[in-house]
C-alpha cells in the first residue's frame, strides 16, 4: 500500500516537472520589464550627461583642429 502510494506520488512529481520543463514560453514579462527599465536608464543618463559630453567633444575637436 505504501509502496503504491509512493510510486503514484513519484509519477505525479515526474509529470509535473516534465510539464514545467517542456514549457518554453519563458519569462516574457520579466524580460520586457528589464528591457524597458534599461531603455529608461539610458534615456535618463543621456539627458543628464548629453550636454556635458557634447561640450567635451566640441572642446576636443577645437583643440585638435586649432580653431
Helices and strands as residue ranges (DSSP letters): H 2-22, H 28-65
